[in-house]
Every structure is written in structure tokens, then in C-alpha cells.
Amino acid sequence: MTPTSSAVEIAEQVRDGRVTARAVVEAALRRAHAHNAELGAFTDILDDRACDRADAVDALAHGGGNPGPLAGVPFAAKNLYDIAGLATRAGSAINRTNPPARVDATLIARLEAAGAILIGACNMDEYAYGFVGENAHDGPSRNPHDLTRMTGGSSAGPAAAVAGGIVPLSLGSDTNGSIRVPASFCGLFGLKPTFGRLSRAGTFPFVASLDHVGPLARSVRDLALTYDLMQGFDEADPAMTKRPNEPASSRLKHMIPGVRIGIADGYFAGEGVARTAVLRVGKALEASRVVSIPDAHAARAAAFLITMAEGAALHLDRLRASPDMFDPEVRDRLLAGTLLPAVWIERAQKLRRHFRDEVLGLFEGCDAILAPATPMLAPQLGQKTALLGGVEMPLRPHIGVFTQPFSFIGLPVVSVPVWLEGESLPIGVQIIAAPWREDIALRIAHQLEVAGVARAPVAAAFQRH
Amino acid sequence: MSYKPFDADALIEAMTPLLQLQIDGAYRAGVKQNLKTAAKMAALVEQVKLPDDAEPAPVYRP
């Protein structure tokens, strides 16, 4: 197996006995150790655990059992996922003195039950409060396509690990864009499912009203299969749906007849490469409609306020006891969040339902909406400002302007990577569907992948070993 | 409602004793900047007029 092998390819070969899970996992571990100093992808590499699990998968396969649809597939998880035996640091210095987790997070357990093998915990923005992937304690993650640039965050290490060819898939979380932003900057497919679709149990929270979890991958087949295997009710997450599983991977090739695709304008029009990428995807899909999403500015503002306030409430005791142990950027935002008037948050929550109703109405006229994932290509590490609309703006708060309004109302979104002519970096386009219609967004993403419009190669420098 | 500059120091002084929080001098500029951003965001939210019966998003299910 090579760094560019997909999860589906690896699992087929392990099931057929052409390669052992142990050999696949050892190769992934070697890559993780070899490249971590330059990529900053992992905070923990789990050699012993991964090798033990690989041996168990091989024993099952050799004994005639079914080792599962992800047999021997190495994967990584953002370090806010509980991993038995490790303190769940969630990108912080403070949490690493917590007692170790006793059991794995639900999604890790579900992927391992399907034969996949966790090889490490990944770097992230502290407490998931950031879009840049520059961790103040563990150092930055670096974009495999250009090591001087950001991966984006907060699922920074998970994106670096997949784009750097260490693993074919990883687990992230997305409160305001933290899967879709790194997917855009690192050129990956990322799925933020409908709010309540996948279990958050055993993940360190950030904003209970807005937290989602989901996968990143280099192919839509891998993304959809991983998503399917993680579905299912879990009473340990109070936000979870009791809907039956709605698998998407078996339907990827079944395009929806007469599918109606709209391109979001106004607030979401974007500029430069962001706009060009959306138009290119729209042309490939023969998108014929323009969709105006009302109150998007206000929706983004409301998500911003809810995030500040709920994040501050979560961390209040830590802010009292050890403010100097936070990343200063995160600390100052959280401290400010403790002081917001309650009426602002209540209004923001009212706006959330109102905005939901407005946007759901738009799906009567179309099946999916296209919008940029990020306003720009991956910025340089350490960059503080960006030119937006001809004006120099602070970078950090503007990276998520296009992702925040959709996670705000919990819609399913697939971010697809587009490589524009003459550009050495990718940029993502969001495919947004109605609630519980992940299948539509995934089928459209698959169509774009087959047509060559969206693609997620391992970064050139990491393709060979 | 439009955003109007306000005295962030006064807000910090008034609220932090209630919350038993200390906002160190070195943190203050960052906190003030974030409060000003939040106030602009709140003004944007208030621009959308909602009816009295508008229900907030989270619904408690007993």
C-alpha cells in the first residue's frame, strides 16, 4: 500500500489477504514518525495500540472471519476525541493533566468495530476556537501542499495527516467551519453532517448548540463509507437524532434526475479564487439558479455571539483559575464572552430558528446550494491580515464567514476541493443540502470527483513514502 | 440598531467582581477588542426584526 491508497482499496486488499493490516499500519506509523516534525499533524502516535489492533484484524481475517468494511485502514482523530488511556487535551495545556479517558469516543469505537485502526491523536487550535491551526502549545500544523502555509483549523492535524498521505481518512469536528476550512486549505473532501446526525459522545465540547463531528478524506467513496459506518443513535449525545440510518455510499452513483442546484449570491458571492471555484463547480453541474440567502450577515453574527458565550460558560472555571495557561488569542475571546449580555444570546438563538425557516424555504426551489468554503487560499503561517474586498481585514475572524451561517442552522455540507488553473493551492466549495440529505451533497461531490472538477491528491512532496 | 462605541473598561470593571474573574492588565486590550467585535455582531443580530412569538432554537424535550 502507498501513501495515496484509498481506504476502500486498503480494506479490499486486507480482506483478500493480499496485504496484512499489520503491514499497512506499520507503514502509516512510519510515515507519521517521519513527517510529523514538518507537518505538525500528530500530538500522540499510538504505535503499540495500533499494532495490537492490526494483529487482531489479521487474526480475524486469517481465521475466516469478516474483518469489516474498513479492515486495516489506518485513521487519525483530532485530539478532542477521547482515546482510552490518554488525557483528552483538546489542543490545550490545561486539559493534559486531566485523568486519562477510560473509553474511546463513540465514533472511534464505531470505526474500529468496522476494522479501521486509530494510529494517532491530531493537533488542533486550542479548545477548537480558531480557524488557523496554529497551536500555542504544540506548534502549528503545516499545509502539506506548502509547508509555509496554514492548514486551517480547528481540525488542523486531521487535515495535514490526510493531505500528507499518512492516513486516508481522519475525524474532525466543526462548530463554525472547523472541518470545511481545513478541507478547503488542504484540498480534501470534508463532511459536516446535519446537526444531531453523528454522535459527539466522548468528544470534548466547545459550543453545545453548534458542535458537529465528521470525517475528512481524499475520496468521496471513503468519505461516504466512513460516514455510513458512524451513523446510529447514541443516547450519550443529547442532540442526537433517532432517525434510522440513511446510508449514502451505496447511492453515490445514482444522480438525482433533474437535480436543481443554486449558486448563493450576495453575502456568499466571494471574490477572486473563491468565486472562480464556485462558478467552475456551478458550470460543471449546470447550476441554473441564483439563490439569495437573506439575513446571512446577521446569522453569522449570531453564530459568533453564541460561540463566545457558550464557550465562555464552558471554560469559566478554567478562566478563573488559570487564565495564563490558555492560548492568549483564545483566552481573550473567552474572557470577553463571559461579559456578554444574556439578551444578546437569546436574540441570537431566536434568530437561529428564524434563519433556519428562511433557508429551508429555499430548498423548495433547489436541491443543493453552492457557496465558497473560504474567502481565500491557505494563508501564510503567522499571517494576521488579508485583503478582502480591497480592504485589509484581520484574518482570523474572516476565515469562517462562509461556513458559519450553515453550521449555525445545522445543515449538512460537503466541502469539495478545486484546483484552479495556475494555482499551486486548492480551495474548497461548499455543497449545502437540506437537513438529513447528506446523500444529496455526497452524490453531487461524487459527480464532481468523477468529472475531475474536484480532486484531493496527496501533496506532491508526500506521495512517494 | 446601529453599533455605537461604548466604554469597555467600565463593562469589565462592573462585571468581573460579579463573576469572580480577574482580567489581568496584559489581557485587557485583547478582551476590549473582542467586546467591541461582539457589540458590532449584536447590532447586526438586532437589525433583523422578529415577532414576539419567535421561538429560540433550542427546544427542551422532557
HADDOCK unambig.tbl for C-alpha pairs under 7 A between the chains (distance, minus, plus):
assign (segid A and resid 298 and name CA) (segid B and resid 44 and name CA) 5.10 0.50 0.50
assign (segid A and resid 298 and name CA) (segid B and resid 45 and name CA) 4.74 0.50 0.50
assign (segid A and resid 301 and name CA) (segid B and resid 41 and name CA) 4.70 0.50 0.50
assign (segid A and resid 301 and name CA) (segid B and resid 42 and name CA) 6.90 0.50 0.50
assign (segid A and resid 301 and name CA) (segid B and resid 44 and name CA) 6.51 0.50 0.50
assign (segid A and resid 301 and name CA) (segid B and resid 45 and name CA) 6.33 0.50 0.50
assign (segid A and resid 302 and name CA) (segid B and resid 41 and name CA) 6.95 0.50 0.50
assign (segid A and resid 302 and name CA) (segid B and resid 45 and name CA) 6.04 0.50 0.50
assign (segid A and resid 305 and name CA) (segid B and resid 38 and name CA) 6.46 0.50 0.50
assign (segid A and resid 320 and name CA) (segid B and resid 21 and name CA) 5.42 0.50 0.50
assign (segid A and resid 320 and name CA) (segid B and resid 22 and name CA) 6.90 0.50 0.50
assign (segid A and resid 332 and name CA) (segid B and resid 27 and name CA) 6.38 0.50 0.50
assign (segid A and resid 332 and name CA) (segid B and resid 30 and name CA) 5.37 0.50 0.50
assign (segid A and resid 332 and name CA) (segid B and resid 31 and name CA) 4.76 0.50 0.50
assign (segid A and resid 333 and name CA) (segid B and resid 31 and name CA) 6.31 0.50 0.50
assign (segid A and resid 333 and name CA) (segid B and resid 34 and name CA) 5.75 0.50 0.50
assign (segid A and resid 335 and name CA) (segid B and resid 31 and name CA) 6.36 0.50 0.50
assign (segid A and resid 336 and name CA) (segid B and resid 31 and name CA) 5.12 0.50 0.50
assign (segid A and resid 336 and name CA) (segid B and resid 34 and name CA) 5.96 0.50 0.50
assign (segid A and resid 336 and name CA) (segid B and resid 35 and name CA) 5.52 0.50 0.50
assign (segid A and resid 339 and name CA) (segid B and resid 15 and name CA) 6.57 0.50 0.50
assign (segid A and resid 344 and name CA) (segid B and resid 42 and name CA) 6.08 0.50 0.50
assign (segid A and resid 346 and name CA) (segid B and resid 56 and name CA) 6.95 0.50 0.50
assign (segid A and resid 348 and name CA) (segid B and resid 45 and name CA) 6.50 0.50 0.50
assign (segid A and resid 349 and name CA) (segid B and resid 56 and name CA) 4.82 0.50 0.50
assign (segid A and resid 349 and name CA) (segid B and resid 57 and name CA) 5.27 0.50 0.50
assign (segid A and resid 350 and name CA) (segid B and resid 54 and name CA) 6.15 0.50 0.50
assign (segid A and resid 350 and name CA) (segid B and resid 55 and name CA) 5.67 0.50 0.50
assign (segid A and resid 350 and name CA) (segid B and resid 56 and name CA) 3.82 0.50 0.50
assign (segid A and resid 350 and name CA) (segid B and resid 57 and name CA) 5.89 0.50 0.50
assign (segid A and resid 352 and name CA) (segid B and resid 57 and name CA) 5.80 0.50 0.50
assign (segid A and resid 353 and name CA) (segid B and resid 55 and name CA) 6.91 0.50 0.50
assign (segid A and resid 353 and name CA) (segid B and resid 56 and name CA) 6.13 0.50 0.50
assign (segid A and resid 353 and name CA) (segid B and resid 57 and name CA) 4.84 0.50 0.50
